[in-house]
Amino acid sequence: MVSLSMIALIVGALSIPFAFFALNGGGVFISLVFVLGGFVLGALGLLRDQQRSGLALIGIACSLLGLILTIVCFACSGCAVCQMQAAINAIL
């Protein structure tokens, strides 16, 4: 049977590759859905399933890593837009 802790681990792990969608700018919302889902499911897994609390903690840690990557990728997308705008202004 699949527990909340295992689902938290899966959703938290999926938040890491989806964090790179934030490089697109608008894809940050997709990434944040997985990050918040991993946090919430991990917290619920910790409260309800004491035997598999390690899976919930790893899911929360993966969600935290996904959040950090999302912030970094979103910041980098902003820098890329500014550099592109400066290059276009230099040409014109």
N, CA, C and O atoms as a GROMACS GRO file, in nm:
protein
  368
    1MET      N    1   0.084  -0.118   0.000
    1MET     CA    2   0.000   0.000   0.000
    1MET      C    3   0.088   0.124   0.000
    1MET      O    4   0.190   0.130   0.069
    2VAL      N    5   0.049   0.222  -0.078
    2VAL     CA    6   0.126   0.345  -0.091
    2VAL      C    7   0.085   0.441   0.021
    2VAL      O    8  -0.033   0.468   0.040
    3SER      N    9   0.184   0.489   0.093
    3SER     CA   10   0.156   0.580   0.204
    3SER      C   11   0.182   0.724   0.162
    3SER      O   12   0.238   0.750   0.055
    4LEU      N   13   0.142   0.816   0.248
    4LEU     CA   14   0.168   0.958   0.221
    4LEU      C   15   0.317   0.988   0.218
    4LEU      O   16   0.361   1.076   0.144
    5SER      N   17   0.395   0.914   0.297
    5SER     CA   18   0.540   0.936   0.299
    5SER      C   19   0.602   0.900   0.165
    5SER      O   20   0.692   0.970   0.117
    6MET      N   21   0.555   0.794   0.104
    6MET     CA   22   0.609   0.752  -0.024
    6MET      C   23   0.567   0.849  -0.135
    6MET      O   24   0.646   0.879  -0.225
    7ILE      N   25   0.445   0.897  -0.128
    7ILE     CA   26   0.399   0.997  -0.225
    7ILE      C   27   0.477   1.126  -0.208
    7ILE      O   28   0.510   1.193  -0.306
    8ALA      N   29   0.507   1.163  -0.084
    8ALA     CA   30   0.588   1.283  -0.058
    8ALA      C   31   0.727   1.268  -0.118
    8ALA      O   32   0.782   1.364  -0.173
    9LEU      N   33   0.783   1.150  -0.108
    9LEU     CA   34   0.914   1.125  -0.166
    9LEU      C   35   0.909   1.139  -0.318
    9LEU      O   36   0.999   1.199  -0.378
   10ILE      N   37   0.807   1.084  -0.381
   10ILE     CA   38   0.795   1.090  -0.526
   10ILE      C   39   0.773   1.233  -0.573
   10ILE      O   40   0.838   1.279  -0.667
   11VAL      N   41   0.682   1.303  -0.509
   11VAL     CA   42   0.652   1.441  -0.548
   11VAL      C   43   0.772   1.532  -0.519
   11VAL      O   44   0.803   1.621  -0.598
   12GLY      N   45   0.839   1.510  -0.407
   12GLY     CA   46   0.958   1.588  -0.374
   12GLY      C   47   1.070   1.564  -0.473
   12GLY      O   48   1.141   1.657  -0.511
   13ALA      N   49   1.087   1.439  -0.515
   13ALA     CA   50   1.190   1.408  -0.614
   13ALA      C   51   1.155   1.468  -0.750
   13ALA      O   52   1.244   1.511  -0.823
   14LEU      N   53   1.028   1.472  -0.784
   14LEU     CA   54   0.987   1.532  -0.911
   14LEU      C   55   1.002   1.684  -0.911
   14LEU      O   56   1.010   1.745  -1.018
   15SER      N   57   1.007   1.744  -0.793
   15SER     CA   58   1.023   1.889  -0.789
   15SER      C   59   1.162   1.932  -0.835
   15SER      O   60   1.182   2.046  -0.876
   16ILE      N   61   1.258   1.841  -0.830
   16ILE     CA   62   1.394   1.877  -0.872
   16ILE      C   63   1.403   1.896  -1.024
   16ILE      O   64   1.448   2.002  -1.068
   17PRO      N   65   1.363   1.797  -1.106
   17PRO     CA   66   1.371   1.825  -1.251
   17PRO      C   67   1.273   1.932  -1.299
   17PRO      O   68   1.302   2.004  -1.395
   18PHE      N   69   1.158   1.943  -1.233
   18PHE     CA   70   1.062   2.046  -1.272
   18PHE      C   71   1.110   2.186  -1.233
   18PHE      O   72   1.054   2.285  -1.280
   19ALA      N   73   1.210   2.195  -1.148
   19ALA     CA   74   1.265   2.326  -1.111
   19ALA      C   75   1.326   2.395  -1.232
   19ALA      O   76   1.330   2.518  -1.238
   20PHE      N   77   1.375   2.316  -1.327
   20PHE     CA   78   1.437   2.375  -1.445
   20PHE      C   79   1.335   2.436  -1.540
   20PHE      O   80   1.373   2.506  -1.634
   21PHE      N   81   1.207   2.409  -1.519
   21PHE     CA   82   1.103   2.478  -1.595
   21PHE      C   83   1.099   2.626  -1.560
   21PHE      O   84   1.045   2.707  -1.636
   22ALA      N   85   1.156   2.663  -1.445
   22ALA     CA   86   1.158   2.803  -1.404
   22ALA      C   87   1.251   2.885  -1.491
   22ALA      O   88   1.244   3.008  -1.491
   23LEU      N   89   1.339   2.820  -1.566
   23LEU     CA   90   1.425   2.893  -1.660
   23LEU      C   91   1.342   2.959  -1.769
   23LEU      O   92   1.385   3.056  -1.831
   24ASN      N   93   1.224   2.906  -1.792
   24ASN     CA   94   1.134   2.962  -1.891
   24ASN      C   95   1.062   3.086  -1.838
   24ASN      O   96   1.004   3.162  -1.916
   25GLY      N   97   1.066   3.107  -1.709
   25GLY     CA   98   0.999   3.221  -1.648
   25GLY      C   99   0.860   3.186  -1.600
   25GLY      O  100   0.832   3.192  -1.480
   26GLY      N  101   0.772   3.150  -1.691
   26GLY     CA  102   0.635   3.116  -1.655
   26GLY      C  103   0.622   2.977  -1.596
   26GLY      O  104   0.521   2.946  -1.532
   27GLY      N  105   0.722   2.893  -1.616
   27GLY     CA  106   0.718   2.757  -1.564
   27GLY      C  107   0.745   2.747  -1.416
   27GLY      O  108   0.746   2.638  -1.360
   28VAL      N  109   0.766   2.859  -1.351
   28VAL     CA  110   0.794   2.859  -1.208
   28VAL      C  111   0.673   2.809  -1.129
   28VAL      O  112   0.689   2.751  -1.022
   29PHE      N  113   0.554   2.830  -1.181
   29PHE     CA  114   0.434   2.787  -1.110
   29PHE      C  115   0.421   2.635  -1.109
   29PHE      O  116   0.375   2.577  -1.010
   30ILE      N  117   0.461   2.571  -1.218
   30ILE     CA  118   0.458   2.425  -1.223
   30ILE      C  119   0.552   2.368  -1.118
   30ILE      O  120   0.518   2.274  -1.047
   31SER      N  121   0.669   2.427  -1.109
   31SER     CA  122   0.768   2.381  -1.011
   31SER      C  123   0.720   2.403  -0.868
   31SER      O  124   0.738   2.317  -0.782
   32LEU      N  125   0.659   2.516  -0.844
   32LEU     CA  126   0.612   2.546  -0.708
   32LEU      C  127   0.499   2.454  -0.664
   32LEU      O  128   0.482   2.428  -0.545
   33VAL      N  129   0.420   2.404  -0.760
   33VAL     CA  130   0.315   2.309  -0.726
   33VAL      C  131   0.377   2.181  -0.670
   33VAL      O  132   0.330   2.127  -0.569
   34PHE      N  133   0.484   2.132  -0.735
   34PHE     CA  134   0.551   2.012  -0.688
   34PHE      C  135   0.623   2.037  -0.555
   34PHE      O  136   0.624   1.950  -0.468
   35VAL      N  137   0.683   2.153  -0.540
   35VAL     CA  138   0.753   2.186  -0.414
   35VAL      C  139   0.656   2.190  -0.298
   35VAL      O  140   0.679   2.128  -0.195
   36LEU      N  141   0.547   2.264  -0.315
   36LEU     CA  142   0.449   2.276  -0.206
   36LEU      C  143   0.381   2.142  -0.178
   36LEU      O  144   0.353   2.109  -0.063
   37GLY      N  145   0.354   2.066  -0.285
   37GLY     CA  146   0.296   1.934  -0.265
   37GLY      C  147   0.388   1.842  -0.186
   37GLY      O  148   0.342   1.768  -0.100
   38GLY      N  149   0.517   1.848  -0.215
   38GLY     CA  150   0.614   1.767  -0.141
   38GLY      C  151   0.622   1.806   0.006
   38GLY      O  152   0.633   1.720   0.094
   39PHE      N  153   0.618   1.936   0.032
   39PHE     CA  154   0.622   1.983   0.171
   39PHE      C  155   0.497   1.939   0.248
   39PHE      O  156   0.508   1.888   0.360
   40VAL      N  157   0.382   1.959   0.188
   40VAL     CA  158   0.256   1.927   0.257
   40VAL      C  159   0.243   1.776   0.279
   40VAL      O  160   0.211   1.731   0.389
   41LEU      N  161   0.269   1.700   0.174
   41LEU     CA  162   0.258   1.554   0.187
   41LEU      C  163   0.364   1.500   0.283
   41LEU      O  164   0.338   1.404   0.355
   42GLY      N  165   0.482   1.559   0.283
   42GLY     CA  166   0.585   1.516   0.377
   42GLY      C  167   0.546   1.543   0.521
   42GLY      O  168   0.568   1.460   0.609
   43ALA      N  169   0.488   1.660   0.546
   43ALA     CA  170   0.444   1.692   0.681
   43ALA      C  171   0.331   1.599   0.726
   43ALA      O  172   0.330   1.552   0.839
   44LEU      N  173   0.237   1.573   0.635
   44LEU     CA  174   0.129   1.480   0.669
   44LEU      C  175   0.182   1.339   0.689
   44LEU      O  176   0.135   1.266   0.775
   45GLY      N  177   0.281   1.302   0.610
   45GLY     CA  178   0.342   1.170   0.626
   45GLY      C  179   0.413   1.154   0.759
   45GLY      O  180   0.410   1.047   0.819
   46LEU      N  181   0.477   1.262   0.804
   46LEU     CA  182   0.543   1.258   0.935
   46LEU      C  183   0.441   1.241   1.048
   46LEU      O  184   0.466   1.169   1.145
   47LEU      N  185   0.329   1.307   1.035
   47LEU     CA  186   0.228   1.302   1.141
   47LEU      C  187   0.152   1.169   1.144
   47LEU      O  188   0.120   1.118   1.252
   48ARG      N  189   0.124   1.113   1.027
   48ARG     CA  190   0.037   0.996   1.021
   48ARG      C  191   0.110   0.863   1.018
   48ARG      O  192   0.058   0.763   1.066
   49ASP      N  193   0.230   0.860   0.964
   49ASP     CA  194   0.298   0.732   0.942
   49ASP      C  195   0.435   0.735   1.010
   49ASP      O  196   0.534   0.777   0.950
   50GLN      N  197   0.441   0.691   1.133
   50GLN     CA  198   0.565   0.694   1.210
   50GLN      C  199   0.667   0.593   1.160
   50GLN      O  200   0.788   0.614   1.176
   51GLN      N  201   0.622   0.484   1.099
   51GLN     CA  202   0.714   0.381   1.054
   51GLN      C  203   0.793   0.426   0.931
   51GLN      O  204   0.907   0.384   0.913
   52ARG      N  205   0.733   0.508   0.849
   52ARG     CA  206   0.800   0.553   0.727
   52ARG      C  207   0.833   0.701   0.733
   52ARG      O  208   0.825   0.771   0.632
   53SER      N  209   0.868   0.749   0.848
   53SER     CA  210   0.898   0.892   0.862
   53SER      C  211   1.025   0.930   0.788
   53SER      O  212   1.043   1.046   0.751
   54GLY      N  213   1.114   0.833   0.766
   54GLY     CA  214   1.236   0.862   0.691
   54GLY      C  215   1.206   0.899   0.547
   54GLY      O  216   1.270   0.989   0.491
   55LEU      N  217   1.110   0.831   0.487
   55LEU     CA  218   1.070   0.865   0.350
   55LEU      C  219   1.012   1.006   0.344
   55LEU      O  220   1.037   1.080   0.250
   56ALA      N  221   0.934   1.041   0.445
   56ALA     CA  222   0.875   1.175   0.449
   56ALA      C  223   0.983   1.282   0.464
   56ALA      O  224   0.976   1.387   0.401
   57LEU      N  225   1.083   1.255   0.546
   57LEU     CA  226   1.192   1.351   0.564
   57LEU      C  227   1.273   1.368   0.436
   57LEU      O  228   1.313   1.479   0.401
   58ILE      N  229   1.297   1.259   0.366
   58ILE     CA  230   1.370   1.268   0.240
   58ILE      C  231   1.286   1.342   0.136
   58ILE      O  232   1.340   1.419   0.057
   59GLY      N  233   1.154   1.321   0.137
   59GLY     CA  234   1.065   1.396   0.048
   59GLY      C  235   1.067   1.545   0.077
   59GLY      O  236   1.066   1.627  -0.016
   60ILE      N  237   1.070   1.581   0.205
   60ILE     CA  238   1.079   1.722   0.242
   60ILE      C  239   1.213   1.780   0.200
   60ILE      O  240   1.220   1.894   0.153
   61ALA      N  241   1.321   1.702   0.216
   61ALA     CA  242   1.454   1.749   0.176
   61ALA      C  243   1.462   1.768   0.024
   61ALA      O  244   1.522   1.865  -0.023
   62CYS      N  245   1.402   1.676  -0.052
   62CYS     CA  246   1.400   1.690  -0.198
   62CYS      C  247   1.318   1.813  -0.239
   62CYS      O  248   1.354   1.883  -0.333
   63SER      N  249   1.209   1.838  -0.168
   63SER     CA  250   1.128   1.957  -0.197
   63SER      C  251   1.205   2.084  -0.166
   63SER      O  252   1.194   2.183  -0.240
   64LEU      N  253   1.283   2.083  -0.060
   64LEU     CA  254   1.366   2.199  -0.027
   64LEU      C  255   1.470   2.223  -0.136
   64LEU      O  256   1.493   2.337  -0.176
   65LEU      N  257   1.533   2.116  -0.182
   65LEU     CA  258   1.630   2.128  -0.291
   65LEU      C  259   1.561   2.178  -0.418
   65LEU      O  260   1.617   2.261  -0.490
   66GLY      N  261   1.441   2.128  -0.446
   66GLY     CA  262   1.365   2.176  -0.560
   66GLY      C  263   1.330   2.324  -0.549
   66GLY      O  264   1.333   2.396  -0.649
   67LEU      N  265   1.298   2.369  -0.428
   67LEU     CA  266   1.268   2.511  -0.406
   67LEU      C  267   1.391   2.598  -0.431
   67LEU      O  268   1.382   2.702  -0.495
   68ILE      N  269   1.506   2.554  -0.381
   68ILE     CA  270   1.630   2.629  -0.402
   68ILE      C  271   1.663   2.636  -0.550
   68ILE      O  272   1.699   2.742  -0.601
   69LEU      N  273   1.652   2.523  -0.620
   69LEU     CA  274   1.679   2.522  -0.764
   69LEU      C  275   1.580   2.609  -0.840
   69LEU      O  276   1.617   2.674  -0.937
   70THR      N  277   1.455   2.610  -0.798
   70THR     CA  278   1.354   2.694  -0.863
   70THR      C  279   1.390   2.841  -0.848
   70THR      O  280   1.381   2.917  -0.945
   71ILE      N  281   1.430   2.881  -0.730
   71ILE     CA  282   1.467   3.021  -0.707
   71ILE      C  283   1.589   3.059  -0.791
   71ILE      O  284   1.592   3.166  -0.852
   72VAL      N  285   1.689   2.971  -0.794
   72VAL     CA  286   1.811   3.000  -0.872
   72VAL      C  287   1.779   3.006  -1.021
   72VAL      O  288   1.824   3.098  -1.090
   73CYS      N  289   1.702   2.911  -1.070
   73CYS     CA  290   1.668   2.910  -1.213
   73CYS      C  291   1.582   3.030  -1.251
   73CYS      O  292   1.600   3.087  -1.358
   74PHE      N  293   1.490   3.068  -1.165
   74PHE     CA  294   1.407   3.184  -1.194
   74PHE      C  295   1.490   3.312  -1.195
   74PHE      O  296   1.468   3.401  -1.277
   75ALA      N  297   1.586   3.322  -1.103
   75ALA     CA  298   1.676   3.438  -1.101
   75ALA      C  299   1.763   3.442  -1.226
   75ALA      O  300   1.788   3.548  -1.281
   76CYS      N  301   1.809   3.325  -1.269
   76CYS     CA  302   1.891   3.319  -1.391
   76CYS      C  303   1.810   3.356  -1.515
   76CYS      O  304   1.864   3.417  -1.607
   77SER      N  305   1.683   3.320  -1.517
   77SER     CA  306   1.601   3.356  -1.633
   77SER      C  307   1.583   3.508  -1.638
   77SER      O  308   1.576   3.565  -1.747
   78GLY      N  309   1.575   3.572  -1.525
   78GLY     CA  310   1.566   3.717  -1.522
   78GLY      C  311   1.692   3.783  -1.572
   78GLY      O  312   1.686   3.883  -1.643
   79CYS      N  313   1.807   3.728  -1.536
   79CYS     CA  314   1.934   3.780  -1.583
   79CYS      C  315   1.946   3.765  -1.734
   79CYS      O  316   1.995   3.855  -1.802
   80ALA      N  317   1.902   3.650  -1.787
   80ALA     CA  318   1.909   3.626  -1.930
   80ALA      C  319   1.821   3.724  -2.007
   80ALA      O  320   1.859   3.769  -2.115
   81VAL      N  321   1.706   3.757  -1.954
   81VAL     CA  322   1.617   3.852  -2.019
   81VAL      C  323   1.680   3.990  -2.022
   81VAL      O  324   1.672   4.061  -2.122
   82CYS      N  325   1.742   4.029  -1.912
   82CYS     CA  326   1.808   4.160  -1.907
   82CYS      C  327   1.925   4.166  -2.004
   82CYS      O  328   1.944   4.268  -2.071
   83GLN      N  329   2.003   4.060  -2.014
   83GLN     CA  330   2.117   4.058  -2.107
   83GLN      C  331   2.068   4.062  -2.251
   83GLN      O  332   2.129   4.128  -2.335
   84MET      N  333   1.960   3.991  -2.280
   84MET     CA  334   1.907   3.991  -2.416
   84MET      C  335   1.853   4.130  -2.452
   84MET      O  336   1.870   4.177  -2.565
   85GLN      N  337   1.788   4.194  -2.357
   85GLN     CA  338   1.735   4.327  -2.382
   85GLN      C  339   1.848   4.426  -2.406
   85GLN      O  340   1.838   4.514  -2.492
   86ALA      N  341   1.956   4.413  -2.330
   86ALA     CA  342   2.071   4.503  -2.350
   86ALA      C  343   2.135   4.478  -2.486
   86ALA      O  344   2.179   4.573  -2.551
   87ALA      N  345   2.142   4.353  -2.530
   87ALA     CA  346   2.201   4.323  -2.660
   87ALA      C  347   2.114   4.379  -2.772
   87ALA      O  348   2.167   4.430  -2.871
   88ILE      N  349   1.983   4.370  -2.759
   88ILE     CA  350   1.893   4.426  -2.861
   88ILE      C  351   1.904   4.577  -2.865
   88ILE      O  352   1.904   4.637  -2.973
   89ASN      N  353   1.913   4.640  -2.750
   89ASN     CA  354   1.927   4.785  -2.745
   89ASN      C  355   2.060   4.830  -2.806
   89ASN      O  356   2.067   4.937  -2.867
   90ALA      N  357   2.166   4.749  -2.790
   90ALA     CA  358   2.295   4.783  -2.847
   90ALA      C  359   2.290   4.776  -3.000
   90ALA      O  360   2.356   4.854  -3.068
   91ILE      N  361   2.212   4.682  -3.052
   91ILE     CA  362   2.201   4.668  -3.198
   91ILE      C  363   2.119   4.784  -3.257
   91ILE      O  364   2.153   4.838  -3.362
   92LEU      N  365   2.013   4.818  -3.188
   92LEU     CA  366   1.925   4.924  -3.238
   92LEU      C  367   1.984   5.059  -3.206
   92LEU      O  368   1.926   5.162  -3.239
   0.00000   0.00000   0.00000
